[in-house]
Amino acid sequence: MSTALHDFATLKAMATDFNDFVRSDTVFWQLSDSGPFLKRYPKFTVAGLLFCRHKLAVFRGTLPAEKQAELQQVQTEVDQSLSSWRSNVERKALREIGGRLHSWEWYLSDCREDPGDCAAHYATEVCARVYIHFLLRLLSELHEADGARAQVGAADAELRTVFRPGAFVWEANLGAAFPSEEYWFLYGRPGSP
C-alpha cells in the first residue's frame, strides 16, 4: 500500500481538486497534481478519498508534528466539502459503486473457474471490496443504494463459500486501520473447497 506521507500528499491533492471533481460528471478524476514520477497518486474517486482519509485518521501519529497540524486543516476542509456537496458526492458514489461491484463480481466469477489464480491476485483485487465498504457506509441512509447493498450481500455470500480465514492480506502495519470484525475479507484468501 503506501506510507502516511504519501497518503497525506494524495489527500492534499484531492482537497485541491475537490470542487472541480464534484462538479464534473467524471467518476475517476485525474488529479491536477499527479504526484512524484515513481509513485504517482491514484485517480480521485469518492471511495479513494474515503480510503485515504480513513488510513490517515488511524496513522496520523506517524506523521511529523508539523504535518499533523496541516493534516487536521486538510481533513477539516475535506469534511466541509463532503458536507457542502453531499448530493453531488452521493450521485458520484452511486455511479462508482456500480462499477466497483461489477468488477468485484467479475473477479469472484473468475475465482469459481480458477481458485488458485484467484488467491494469487486476492491482495490486489480485494481493494475493490474495501472501496465498496466505504461507499456503502457513505450511502447508508440512501434508498437508492438498496440494490447495491443486496448485490454486496450476494457477493459476500459467494466469497464466503471459498474463503479461507487467515493472515491479513496487506502490509501488516495497515491491519490497525482495518480490524477483522469489520473487514473480515482482508483476513484470509479464497482457496479450493
N, C-alpha and C positions, 0 to 999 in steps of 0.2 A: 504494500500500500504506500503510504507516504509519511513524511515527517510532519510534525506540528508546524514548523516554519513554512513548509511548502503549502500545507493546508491553509495557513493564515494568509499567505500571499494570494492563494486562489480565492479565498473568501473576499479579500480586498478587491480583487479584480471583478468578482461577481457584484459586489456592492457598487462599484463604479458604473458597471453596465446595467444595473438593475432596471432603471426606468426605461431604457431603450428596449431591453429584453421583454419586459412585462407588457409594453405597448405593441409589440410585434406579434405576428402570427407564428413565429418560429419557436419550436419546442426545444431544439438543440442549437443553442446560440454560440457562435464563435466569439470568444472574448476579444475585446479590442487590444488587451494586453495578453498575448498568448503564452507568456512565461518564458523561462530560460530555455535555450536551444535544446539541451539534453534532458530536460524534464518539463515538457510543456504542460500547461494547465488543461484540464478536461473541458469539454464543451459545457456551457452553462445550461443546466436544466433545473427545474424545481427540485427534483429528487437529489440532484448533485449538490445543490445549495443546502438542503436539509441534512444530507450526509456529512458534508464538510463542517457545518455548524455543530452538529452532534459530536463529532470527534473532537473539535476544538473545545467544546464545553467540558469534556472529560479530561483532556490533556492540556488545558490552559496553564497549569502549574509547571509544565515542562518548558514553557517559553521564557525568555529573559524578561525581567521585571518591566522594562520599558515597552516591550511588545505586548505584555499582558494588559497594560493600560490602554494601548492602542486597539487591541482586540476587543476590549469592552466597548469602546466607541463604535467600532465597525459592527459588532453584534447588535448594539442598540439601533444603529442605522438600518441594518437588515431587518430587525424585528419591526421597526416602524414602517418600513417599506412593505413588508409582508402584510401588515395590518391595513395599511392605506390602500393597497392594491388587491385586497382579498379576493374579490370576484374574478379579476383577471388571472390571479395566481391559481385559483381553483379551476378555471377553464383550462389553463395550460396543464395543470396536474391531471385532469381527467383525460386529456389527449395523451399525455406522457404515459399514464398508467396503462392505457390501452396498448400502446406499442411495447412497453416493457413486459406486459402479461403475454402478449403474442410471442415475443422472443423466449420468455421463460417456458411457456407451454411447448414451444418447438424444441427447446433443449430437453425437456422432460420426455418428449416423444422419442428423441434420439436415444435417451437413456434406456428406453424399453428395447430398442434394437441392438445397442452395444453398451452394456453396463460398464465394461472395462474402460472404454474411451470416455464415457460419461464421468466416471470417477476421476480420471486423469485431468479433466478440464473443470472439475467442480469448483475449485477455489476461485477461478476467474468468473465462471458463469453464475455463481450464487450471488454475485454483486447485484444482478437484476432483481433477485428476491429481496435483498436488503433495501434497494431503492423502492420497490413496491411497498415494503413495510412502511417506509417514511411517507410515501404518498397516501397510503390508506389512513395513516394517523392524521395527516393534514385534512383529508376528506371525510373524517369520521362522522361528521354531522350532516353530510350531503347525501340526500337520497339518490342523486344521480350516480353515486358510486356503489349502489347496492349490487349491481351486476358484476362489477369488478370484485367486490368482496366475495360474492358467490364463486366466481372463477378462481380466486386465490384459494378459497376453501377446497375446491375440487383439485386444484394443482397440488396443494399441500397433502391432500389425501393420497394422491398418486405418488408423490415423492416419498411419503412415509412407507409405502409398500416395498421400496427398495433401499430405504435409508438405513445406514448402519451408524449408530451413535459412536462418537469417538472424540478425538482431539479437535481443538479449534483449528479451522482450516486456513486462517490468515496468520500473519505475523503475531506471535504470542502477546506482544505488548498491546495489541489492539483489543484483546479479549476483555479488558476492563471496560471498554466502551460498548461491548456487545454481550451482555450476560446471557447465559444459556436459557434461562427461564423465558426470555422474550425472543431470543434469536436462536432457537433450537436448531435451525437449519444450518448454522455455522459450526456446529459441534458434531462433526461426522461427515460421512460421504455416502453417496449411493454405492451399492455393491450388488453382487449376484445374490438372488434369494436363496 
